[in-house]
Amino acid sequence: FASRIRQQAEVAGLRATELQSLHDFSRKLATTEKSEDAIWLAVSQLQSRLRRNVVFLLARKGDLGVAAAWPPDTDLDVTDLTAARWTHDKREPAGRGTGTLPNSRFEFRPLLGPHGIVGVCGVEHADEPLDLNAERMLSAVLDQTAIALDRARLADETIVQAARLEGERYRDALLSSISHDLRTPLATITGAVTALRELGERMSAESRSDLLQSIEEESGRMSRFVANLLDMT
């Protein structure tokens, strides 16, 4: 009876340690804004608790690439990468311990966020499979990491969208300024040309000279404005 009590106490202590570890991980993850920071937190958490090599892959330019791994010099061979891509495309585990590409050194699992898959995690298999507590911890870490990555992606998209809207506002303001700055000299030139065409020789030489001078001045002002605009852009 005392032996069973000690065993139960040890199990309870291990569970309390795991819960505290997950709580600390969740608290740190909640304060991260960049996907790189979230991934490295997850790598550190999994490697320290599972004592196995871990790798995270994210989609880059249409293909998966290693975003973080422990040890950092971890290399994935062709079989590993094929299993990771299969996991990403099918959103199902692949690699060691599964029915798909079991020759891989890693078991790959999808990182499924609220808006779809955000990456793939690979855990290198040892001689023994993960126990129930380790499986629960792994699932919890992957779920929280997927949410953090999805949140970071949405934040990046929001920044890009805000920059695009700001660019559109700047463009509209610039076009409005150009229209305003060009309207006055164009009106002056148009009026002078119309007067010269309609009145012609009936105007005095001095009046024609003044109109021609105004056309020349406004044309020069427009040329300088366009040159300055080109320099700005």
N, C-alpha and C positions, 0 to 999 in steps of 0.2 A: 504493500500500500504506500509506504514512504517512497519507494522507487518510482511508482506511478505519479505521485505528487511532484517529485523532482522533475520527472520528464515533462509533465504538463507545465510546470513553472518555466522550464527551459524553452518549450515551444511558445509559451505566452511571451517570454522575454524576446525571442527571435521575432515574433510578429510585431511586438511593440517597436523593436528596432527598425524593422522594415517600414512600418507605418510612419515613424518619425523621419526616416530617410526620404520616403516619398513626399511627406509634407514639406521638408526642406527643399526638395527638388521642385515641387510645385510652386513654392514661394519664390524661388530664384527665377524659375521659368516665366512667372507672371510679370516680372520686371524687365524682361529682355524685349528689345524692339527689333533686333536684327536676327535674321535666320541663322547666320553663322554662329552667333552666341548661343542660340537655342540648341543647335546641333551639337556643339562642343559640350554643353551641359549634359545632354542626353548621352553622349559617348562616355563622358566621365562617370555618370551615374551607373550606366550598364556595366562598364568594365570593372568598376570598383565592387559592385554587388555580385556580378556573375563570375568574375575572374576569367573572362574569356575575351578574345579579340572581337572588336566591334567595328563595323563600317557603315557609314550613311552615304547614300547616293541621291542626288537631285538631278532633275531634268535640266540639261543645258543645251540650247541650240538644237533641240530635237533629239538629243541622246542623253543617256545617263552618264554622269560623271561623279567621281568620289568627292564628296564635300568635306568629310571628316572621317578619321579612322584612328583606332588605337590598337597597336602602335602606329605612329604616323607614317611609317614607311611601308604600310601594308599594301601589297600588290594583288590585284585580282587577275586571275588568268581568264582564258576565253570561256571556260565552263562557268566560272563565277559570274562573269559579266552577262552571259546568256541567261543564266538563272535569274539574275537581277532584272534584266529587261523583261523576262517572262512575268515576273512578279508585278512589275510596273504596268505592263500591258493588260494582264488578266486580273490584277488586283487579288491575287491568291499567293499563298506561300509557295516557295520553290527552293530547290537545293537539298542539302544534306538533311535526311530525316523525313523527306517528302517523297511523293511519287513522281516528281518532275525534276530531272537532272540531279539525282541523288549523289553523283560523283563530285559535286561541288564541295568545297571546304566549309561553306557557310550555308546557314539556313536564312533565306531572305523573306522578309515580311513587309507588306505594304504599309505605308503611312497614310491612313485615310482621314482626311480632315472633313469639316462640314461641307466644303465645296468641291470635294473630289480628292484624288490622290495627290500628295505633295512630295512623295519621295519613297525610298526603299531603305530598310535597315537589314543588315546582315550580321548574324551572330555565328562565330566560328564554333563548330561542334567539337566537343571533347568525347572521350570514351563513353561517358554517361550522359543520358538526356537530362534536361532541366526538370527539377522537381516541381511540385504543384505551386509552392510559394514563389519560386523563381519565375515560373510561367506567369503568375498573376502580376508580379512586379514588372516583368518585361512588357506585358500587355498594357499596364497602366502607364508606364513611361512612354511607350510608343503612341498611345492615344493622346497623352498630354503634349508630346512633342509635335504630333501632327496638327493639333489645334494651334500651337504656338507658331508653327511654320505658315499655316494658313492665315493667321492673323498678321504675320509679318508681310506676307505677300499682298494682302489687301491694303496694308498700310503703304507699301511701295506703290501700288496701283493708284492709291488716293493722291500720293505726292505727284506722280506723273500726270494724273488728271488735273490737279490744281495748277501744275506748271503749264499744261496745255491751255487751260482756260485763261491763265494770266497772259500767255503769249497771244491768244486771240484778242484779249482786251487791249494789249499793247498795239497789235496790228490795227485794230479798229481806230484807236486814238491816233495812230500815225497817219492812217489814210484820211481821217477827218482833218488833221493838221495840214496834210499835203493839199487836200481839196481847198481848204481855206486860204492857204498861202499862194496857191496858183490861180484862184478865182479872180482876185483883184487885178493882177497884171494882165491876165487874159482878157478881162473886160476892157481894160484900158487899150490894149492893142487892138481888140475887135472894134471898139468905138472909133479909134483913130483911123484904121483902115477903111471903115465904112464911110467916115466923113471924107476921106481923100477920094474914095471911089465915086461918091454921089456928087460932091461939090467940085472936085478937080480944079480946073483952071479958074473957077469963080472965086476961089479962096486966094487971099493975098500970099505972097511968097513967104512972108514972116509966119503966117498961120500954118502953112504947109511945113515949114521948117520946124515949127514947134511940135507938130504932130509926129513928124518923122523922128524927132529927138526923143519924144515920149515912147515911141515904139522901140527905139534903140535901147533906151534906159530900162524899160520893162523886160525886154528880151534878155538883156544882161543880168537883170535881177533873177529871172527864171533860170538862166544858165547856172548862176552861182548857187541857187537853191538846190537844183538837181545835183550839182557836183558835191555839195555838202551832204546831201541825202545818200549819195553813193558811198561817200567816205564813211558815213555812220553805219551802213549795212555791210 
